[in-house]
Amino acid sequence: MSATSSKPSPWWTPDVHADRRPFLVARNRIQAALRGWFAARDFIEVDTATLQVSPGNEAHLHAFETAAIGHAGTRTPLYLHTSPEFACKKLLAAGERRIACFAHVYRNRERGPLHHPEFTMLEWYRAGETYDVLMADCGEMLALAADMAGVSRLAYRGATCDPALAPERLTVADAFTRHAGIDLLATIGPDGATDRAALAAAMRAGGLRVADDDTWADLFSRVLVEKVEPKLGFGRATVLCEYPTAEAALARPAPHDPRVAERFELYACGVELANAFGELTDAAEQRRRFELEMAEKARVYGETYPLDEDFLAALAAMPEASGIALGFDRLVMLATGASRIEQVLWAPVAETAP
């Protein structure tokens, strides 16, 4: 940084690159080791297209939009995918059984210490296997990443996590009770329907903010972000599982309780690393969820994304499976002790004006 300017030097200047290079070399070692881990377990590494007719249909994910231009100048909207999930599931429908994918993915409106508009998502899928197997996979990968970085602890901003310890398994309901004093399941009916008034009352009783226009999902997210997530993954990793079915995304309902779904997220050092599902294969139910998500997106942001009809058709032919998406750059950050995601990216996206 020059004495006459407060603007940081570009990432490509030799001195800045020299500071970042140890993180980047460790990144390569970790990626090579993970590829070896998958190969040893008979996974096929796949490469999916970045351009898709739909970037995904979650209300609060924002995509980059472009267009395909035909010979006659006609324009067809396309999007940079926010995840390779739709393509990977089509490959499961095609007959693949174990697949893994290191995919560059793109999310708009996201930039910060843990967020970058373009990043690497590691996804893997196991046909005919339960999502409990993915929990064991995560524990092994944390240990492998630490080993490749030459450390015994994962670390982020002063917090540490021992990857040699098996992750703690904690249900969302137990986490709400433990960290927020809220009986979450008391706000969900036997059929999975949510009770906004009940959750709002519980939050007010605990001194948490409730706005008049908050939905049940808004309230759930506020408790999760403010009270639960900051307490997860310290000392050992945490698997936060059994999300409410209203927050199931692409996960199937749990067989033992229709109020919750086969979804878990992995946390280490307070950082969310991965999101996993026992995959939903009911195309009609998936369409219903997508339509609800897009209605919410229209309400909040005034925009929607199209549904991938090809994906919904493939879903009906997809076998029972479990799948997971892990933020590979974040894993490298925790293994190397990096404090910002740009430190572990070989060529970060240029900063734009606010």
Disulfide bonds with the S-S distance in Angstrom:
none
